[in-house]
Amino acid sequence: MSPQTAALAALANLYEQDYALWLDTTGQLLKAGRLAEVDIANLLEELNDMGRSEKQALTSNLIVVLMHLLKYAYQPGQRSNSWRFTLKEHRRRLQEALGTSPSLMDYFEQIFADCYQEARDLTATETGVGLENFPIESPFTQEQVLDRAFLPR
């Protein structure tokens, strides 16, 4: 086994044994331009996971905002500071994600209708309000969902 092959095998093992050290070592190798020594397979896996994680967080935050907008609109007697806080916080998270990764806006637009359907179903289950009482299509625009000041009447 060549020294380079042994170093790559050791780095791949490090990924399984000490993730933080693997990250640090990989970063140092990249900074030094020692690309031949980088554990490319695990680095690619990590990069792909990061992209998936960003999209999953965007999806989750969008569903939470849509659920709370539905509850706010269809249960006016139960409106609370807690609901307003949740809306504010999850909108902040959405705006932060879209601000740091503007390319996620295309993804946001693609998933909006599906996220509304999920939010509609979850809201009906959580509140006991029949699913048929919520519109089939989102009564909220994408702009309203992102607007921290918007609250349904």
N, C-alpha and C positions, 0 to 999 in steps of 0.2 A: 504494500500500500504506500503510495507516495505521501510525502509530508502534507501536501495540499489536500489530498483526499482524507487524510487522518484529521486535519484541522476542520474540514467541513463536517465530518462525522461527529467530531467533538462538539461543534457548534449546534448541530441538529439534536444531539443528546441534551445539550444545555437547555434547549427550548423546552424539553419535557421536564427537566430537573429543576431549573431556576429561571423562570420566565423573565423576571426583572433583570437578572444578569445577562440573559440572552438579548434583551432589548438594548441594554447599555453597550454590550459588545458589538452588536450589529450596527448601532449608531456610530460607534467609534470607527469601525471598519469602513462604513460609508463615508464618513468625514475624511478619512485618510485616503480615500480613493482606492481602497483594496477590495475592489468588487469581486475578484475571483475567489475571495475567502468568505463572502457573504452567503449565508444560508438562504438562498433564493426561494426555495420551495416554501419554507415557513414564512418568509417575509411576504411573499405573494398571498399566502393564506390570510395573514394578518391584515394586509391592505384590503383584500376582498371583504373580510369580516367588518372592517371599519366602515366601508360603504354600506353594507347591509345594516349595520347598527344605526347609522345615521338615518336611513330610510325607515327602520322600525320605530325609532324615536319620533320621527315626524308623523308617522301613521298613528301612533299611540296618542300623541298630543292633539292631533286633529280630531280623533274620535272623542277624547275627553271634552274638548271645546264644543263640538257639535252636540254631545249629550247634554251639557250644561245649558247650552242655548235652547235646546228643546225643553228641558225642564223649566227653564226660566219663562219660556213662552207659554207653555201649556199647564203650568202649575203656579200661576201668579200668587196665589195665597201662601205658597211655601218658599217664596224667594228669601234668600238669606245672604248675610255677609260672606258666609262660607262659599256659596255658589259664586258670588262676585269675585272672591279671592281666587278660586279655582280657575275661573275664566281668565282673570288677569295673569296669573302665573303660567298657565298653559299657552296663552297667546304670546307671552314673553318668550317662552321656549321655542314656539314656532318661528317667531320673528328672529330670534337669535340664530336658529338653524338656517333659515333662509338668508340671513345677513352674512353669515360666515361661509355659506355654500350656496350662492345664488342659483347654481345649476339645479338645485333641489326644487326650484319653483316649477319646473316642468313635471317633476314627479308629483308634487303637491296637486297640480291640476289634473294629472292622470288618476290619482287615487281619490279625489274629492267625492265623487258620486258613490263609490264603494264604501268609503269611510262613513258617509252619511247613512247608508243602509245599515251598516254595523251599529252606528250610534243610535239609530231609530229602534233597532231590535233590542239593544241593551237598555235603552231608556224605558221602553215598554216593560221589559222584565223588571227593572229596578223600581219603577214607580207604580206598577200595576195598572197604568193607563193602557188601554187596548191599543195594539199596534195600528189598528185602522184609524185611530184618532190623529196619528201623525201623518203629514203629507208624504206621498210616495217619493217625491223629489224634494231636495233641500229647499226650505223656504228662505234660507240664508245664502247670500252670495259669498264667494271666496273673499271678497274685500271685507264684508261684514265680519266674517269669521276671524280675520286678522286684525280688525279694528278694535283696539283696546277700549274705546269709548262706546262702542255699539252694544246696546242691550235691547232685546225684543220688548215691545210694549205689552 
